[in-house]
């Protein structure tokens, strides 16, 4: 495992401060296989593409910074965001990276301060574990802390829908958050087909 860049890590820590906010831990999927099969030059180009996509994404998100932490791992901080907001923004980042020239695949774990941890060290570990758990489910997705489902869903959906979701998750032996992610991906793909070409390029729905 590559050694952590302590300067980058402390920059993220200082930026978040006492919160509130979300930390994201991003790992490039399958980089070891790429290096073994195609050589490190190809792997380095893939990392550069991910880093460039991350930089562009950060420039369009308020109160956000990101940095490369080690090897194929990156971190970002979203200040004044709930876990649900962080999840949705991380999913947007994952999709944007996947649309790159070489179609990179990344897995991201997110965690919220103070919801999931009392201090940055613990928060970072929660995001990192969420990433590895998501990788165990196949990668190329956004993971939440192990104890969480999609947060605050009761604020947006009727109890009957939540009950149906819970029942479906039990039958399919999946987490509710995983089913939400799949549904969100299909929803975004559907509406993306309805957009004019210039809006597809921006990756955003037209503003009302």
HUURJO-V479884 format. One record per residue. N is the residue number from 1. PSI is psi in radians with two decimals (none if undefined). NEAR is the number of other ideal C-beta (glycine too) atoms within 10 Angstrom. Layout:
BEGIN
N/PSI/NEAR ; N/PSI/NEAR
END
This chain:
BEGIN
1/2.34/6 ; 2/2.60/10 ; 3/2.45/8 ; 4/2.42/14 ; 5/1.78/16 ; 6/-0.61/10 ; 7/-0.77/8 ; 8/-0.74/17 ; 9/-0.77/17 ; 10/-0.53/11 ; 11/-0.77/16 ; 12/-0.75/19 ; 13/-0.81/17 ; 14/-0.60/11 ; 15/-0.71/18 ; 16/-0.63/22 ; 17/-2.32/12 ; 18/0.11/9 ; 19/-2.94/20 ; 20/2.88/16 ; 21/-3.10/22 ; 22/2.41/29 ; 23/2.41/28 ; 24/2.38/26 ; 25/2.06/26 ; 26/2.28/26 ; 27/2.34/21 ; 28/2.22/23 ; 29/2.38/17 ; 30/0.37/17 ; 31/-0.63/22 ; 32/-0.73/12 ; 33/-0.67/10 ; 34/-0.79/21 ; 35/-0.71/16 ; 36/-0.67/11 ; 37/-0.74/10 ; 38/-0.15/12 ; 39/2.75/10 ; 40/-0.46/12 ; 41/-0.73/9 ; 42/-0.73/14 ; 43/-0.69/20 ; 44/-0.66/13 ; 45/-0.64/15 ; 46/-0.76/23 ; 47/-0.71/19 ; 48/-0.66/10 ; 49/-0.72/17 ; 50/-0.78/23 ; 51/-0.70/16 ; 52/-0.75/13 ; 53/-0.68/20 ; 54/-0.73/22 ; 55/-0.76/10 ; 56/-0.75/12 ; 57/-0.81/20 ; 58/-0.66/16 ; 59/-0.35/8 ; 60/0.09/12 ; 61/2.24/15 ; 62/2.58/8 ; 63/0.93/12 ; 64/2.40/20 ; 65/2.82/17 ; 66/2.77/23 ; 67/2.78/18 ; 68/2.23/17 ; 69/-0.75/23 ; 70/2.48/15 ; 71/-1.96/16 ; 72/0.41/21 ; 73/2.37/18 ; 74/2.73/23 ; 75/2.66/25 ; 76/2.75/27 ; 77/2.32/27 ; 78/1.89/26 ; 79/2.58/16 ; 80/0.72/12 ; 81/2.54/22 ; 82/2.97/16 ; 83/-0.70/21 ; 84/-0.76/21 ; 85/-0.71/17 ; 86/-0.69/25 ; 87/-0.83/27 ; 88/-0.70/16 ; 89/-0.69/21 ; 90/-0.65/26 ; 91/-0.67/19 ; 92/-0.74/17 ; 93/-0.80/25 ; 94/-0.77/23 ; 95/-0.72/16 ; 96/-0.72/15 ; 97/-0.72/24 ; 98/-0.32/13 ; 99/0.07/12 ; 100/3.05/13 ; 101/-0.74/10 ; 102/0.20/11 ; 103/0.93/10 ; 104/2.56/22 ; 105/2.28/18 ; 106/2.71/25 ; 107/2.40/24 ; 108/2.36/26 ; 109/2.43/28 ; 110/2.63/33 ; 111/2.67/27 ; 112/2.43/27 ; 113/2.14/24 ; 114/0.11/12 ; 115/-0.74/16 ; 116/-0.17/22 ; 117/2.79/19 ; 118/-0.30/10 ; 119/2.95/12 ; 120/-0.71/21 ; 121/-0.84/11 ; 122/-0.70/13 ; 123/-0.77/27 ; 124/-0.75/23 ; 125/-0.68/17 ; 126/-0.75/25 ; 127/-0.68/28 ; 128/-0.79/19 ; 129/-0.69/16 ; 130/-0.65/26 ; 131/-0.83/24 ; 132/-0.62/14 ; 133/-0.67/16 ; 134/-0.61/23 ; 135/-0.65/16 ; 136/-0.39/9 ; 137/0.11/13 ; 138/-0.18/11 ; 139/-3.00/17 ; 140/0.85/17 ; 141/3.04/23 ; 142/2.28/28 ; 143/2.58/30 ; 144/2.84/29 ; 145/2.57/21 ; 146/-0.60/12 ; 147/-0.12/7 ; 148/2.56/21 ; 149/-3.00/16 ; 150/2.21/21 ; 151/2.63/18 ; 152/0.38/11 ; 153/-0.46/15 ; 154/-0.29/10 ; 155/-0.32/7 ; 156/-0.32/10 ; 157/2.54/13 ; 158/2.72/9 ; 159/-0.55/8 ; 160/-0.69/8 ; 161/-0.69/12 ; 162/-0.70/15 ; 163/-0.73/10 ; 164/-0.69/12 ; 165/-0.79/18 ; 166/-0.74/13 ; 167/-0.74/10 ; 168/-0.74/12 ; 169/-0.70/17 ; 170/-0.74/10 ; 171/-0.64/8 ; 172/-0.09/10 ; 173/0.81/6 ; 174/2.82/14 ; 175/2.61/18 ; 176/-0.67/17 ; 177/-0.59/21 ; 178/-0.71/20 ; 179/-0.66/17 ; 180/-0.76/19 ; 181/-0.77/21 ; 182/-0.73/12 ; 183/-0.71/11 ; 184/-0.74/16 ; 185/-0.76/14 ; 186/-0.66/10 ; 187/-0.80/10 ; 188/-0.70/14 ; 189/-0.71/10 ; 190/-0.89/9 ; 191/-0.47/10 ; 192/-0.54/14 ; 193/-0.29/7 ; 194/-0.13/10 ; 195/2.62/15 ; 196/2.77/8 ; 197/-0.70/6 ; 198/-0.57/8 ; 199/-0.56/14 ; 200/-0.70/12 ; 201/-0.64/10 ; 202/-0.32/10 ; 203/0.45/15 ; 204/2.61/12 ; 205/2.62/12 ; 206/2.52/10 ; 207/2.48/5 ; 208/none/3
END
